[in-house]
Amino acid sequence: MPTIMKPIRFRTLHRFRTLCLLLFLSQGIGLLHSAEAPAVARGDVVFESRFEEAEPLQGWTGAARLESGWQSPHAAVIESASAAKGAMLSRSLPVQRFRGCTLRGVAMVKAEQVTPKPNPWNGIKFMLALQSPERTLWPQAPLETGSFDWQRAAFTVRIPTNATAATLHLGLEQVSGKVWFDDVRFTVAKIPAPTRPGPMAGPRFKGHNLPRLRGAMVGPRLDETGLRVLGTGWRLRRTQTCLPKYLVISSRRP
């Protein structure tokens, strides 16, 4: 007795294929996010110094000493008797941890008899030097000169995605006087968005190497006879569901 082909339930087939597609996309998006996830999260502290460690000035370069700080025993003090020379305390930061992130830098600063700035960018420096293959950036907090009690200094900066080095500078540039720094901290304000993959190299895969195909669309009541006609007369190559009620047929030209 010949086997009779049962009618295809196109609605069920469409739902199954849709479910498979959603599962595939969810897995791909998860892999993309895991591959592009930054080393830090929003709110993470990437650097902090309260100058209360066992060796507070270890890791810094430049001339500085410790004196009483802001609500704490210690702060870094930088003093310069010559405006031409200035004085700076510097240290390298782990830029590989926060490339592409937006950082918020804050510090408590106090000054005594700091001379006027010869240029707007000189004076008391709470600053980052960001190096990349194209250029060097110098984002810094705006600070006045003269004498003032403890005050909060802050600035926000986006780190280039190709930054090769980040150096923190505290001190006096082209001015003389005395300045205190305490509770220096850099926090992640924003993480970079995941990078979208670029286009694949080479020609786009079409599922065949023919110059073109022809197609036909049939209703959901396609029976065994209709399938045989499509397979022999139309040389059926591929079926594709298009909405729940239709079947799209791609075939080769005879």
N, C-alpha and C positions, 0 to 999 in steps of 0.2 A: 504494500500500500504506500503510495508516495507521501512524503512528508509535506504537510501544508504549512507554509510560513505564516506565523501569527502576525497580525497588524502591529506596526510599531507605535508605541505610545509616545508621541512626540513631545507632549507636555512634560511627561516624566523625564524623558531624555534631556530636554532643555534645562529642567531644574537640576539634574545631576551634573550636567556640564557647567552650569553656573556655579554650583557649589565647589566643584573642582577648581574653577578659575579663581574664586574668592580665596580658597585655601592656598593656592599657588602664590597669589599676590600678597597675602598676609605673611607667608614665609619669606618672600623676597624682600618686602619692606622691613621685616624684622632683621634680616641679615644686613640690609643697607644701613639701618640705624646702629646696629652693633658695630659695623665696620667703621662708621663715621663718628661714633660717640666720642666726645672730647674727653681729655684726661681729668677734667674738673667739672663741677656742676655750679649752677647759679648760687651765689652766697658763700662759696668756698673761699677761704683765706689762702692765697698763694704765697704771701710773705707777710711776716709780722716781726717787729722788734720793739720790745719795751725797755731794752737796755737794762734788764734785771737778771739776765742769765749769769751763769758762773763766770764767763768771760764775755762781757757784753760787746766788746769791740772786735772779737774774733771774726774773721771773714771780711772785715772792712779794710779799705786802704785809705790812707790820708792821715793828717794830724788832727786828733781829737782827744778830749779827756771827758771824764764823768763828773757831773755835779748834781745837786738836788734837782729832781724832775717834777713833772706835773702830777701831783698827788702820789708821788712815788719817790724812792730814795735816789734814783739815777735818771739822768738824761745825757745825751751826747752834746757836748759843747764844742763849738768851732769858733775860733777867734782869728782875726787877721788885723795886723797893724798897718798893712800896706794895701791900698785899694788896687794898685797895679798887679799885685800877686794874688790876692784873694786867698781862700782856703776851701778845700773840698774834702768830704768824706764820701767814699763810693764803694759799691759792691755789686757783683753780678747776680742777676736773678735767673731762675730756670725757665727761660722763654719757651722751651719745648712743651711745657705743661699748659700754657695758655695762649698759644698762637690762635689768632682769629677771635679771641674773646675780647669783651669790653671790660676793662678794669676800673675800679674806683679806688683811688689812693687818698688816704687821710693821714694826718699827723698833727700833733700839738707842737706849736712853735712859739718861742719867745725871743725878743730881740733887744739889744742895748746899743745905742749910739751907732747904728748902721748908717753910713754915709749915703747921699743920694745916688741914684743910678745914672751912669753916663748914657745908657741906652735902655729902652723899655724892657728888654729881655734880660738885663743884668739884675744884680741885687741878691736877695736871699733866694737860694735855690732848693726847692723840693721838686725834683725833676727826674724823668726817665730819659735815657738815650736809647732809642730803638733803631737798630741797624737791620737793613735788608739789602738785597743785591742792587736795588735801584737808588736808595737814598738813606739818610739818617734823619729821624724825627726827634724833636726835643720837647715833648709835652711837659708842662709844669704848672704848679699851683700859683695863682696870682698872690703876691705878698708885697706889702709896703715896706718902706725903710724907716729909719729913726729908732725909737724905743717903744715897745709895747709889751704888755703882760701876755700870759699864755692865751693863745687863740687857736682855733681849729683851721687848718689849711687843707684843701681838698681839690682834686681834679679828676676828670674821667677821660679815658683814652681807649681807643680801639687798637688792639695789637695787630699788625699786619700778619696775614696768614703765612707769609714767607719770611718772617723776622728771623734773623740769625743770632741776634744777641740783644739783651735788655740789661741796662746798667742803671742802678739807682744812684742819684747824686744828691747829697745834702750839704749845704754850705753857703759860702759867700763868693760871688763872682763880680770882679771889677768894683768892689766896695770894701770898706774896712768896717770893723765893729765886732760884735759878738752875738752869736745866735745859739739857741738851745733847741734840740729836737727830742721828742718823746712820743711813744705810742705810734710808731710808724706802721701802717698796715695797708695791704692791697687785697681787695676782695673782687671776686668775679661778679660783675653786674649783669652780664649777658653772655651766653655761650653762642658760638657760631651755628648757623643753620646747616643741616646736613648737605653735603655736596651731591648734586645730582650727577648720575653717570653720563658721560658724553656719548655721542653716537658711535655705534660699532663700525669698525673699519671694514671696507669691502662692500660688495653689492648686498642689497637686502635679500634675505632668504624668502622665496615665494612658495616653497613646497614642491617646486618642479623647475626644470630647466628649459621649458618651452617658451616660445616668444609670447604666446597669449593663450587663453582658454575662453570657452564660451560657457554660459550658464543658463540655468532654467530654475524657476521657482514653482513648486507644486504645493497643493493643500495638504492637510493632515490626514486625508483619507487615502493615501497612496497604498495600493495593494500589491500582491506578489507579481501580478501581470505587469503593472506599471513599473516596478523595479526591474523586471526582465527587459522591458523596452528601453529603459534608461541605460541598463548595463550593456546591452548588445547593440541596439541601434544608435544610442547617443554616446556610447563608449564612456560610461560613467567612471569618473576617477575619484571623486571626493564628495561627501555630503557635509553640509554645515547648517545648523539650526539658526534661524533668524526670527526672533520673537517666538512665543510659544506655539503659534499656529502654522508655521511655514517651514519648509525644508528647502534650502538653497543647494542646487546641484551645479558643480563645476565639471565640465567635461572637455575633452580635447576635440579640436576640429577634425572631422573625418577627412 
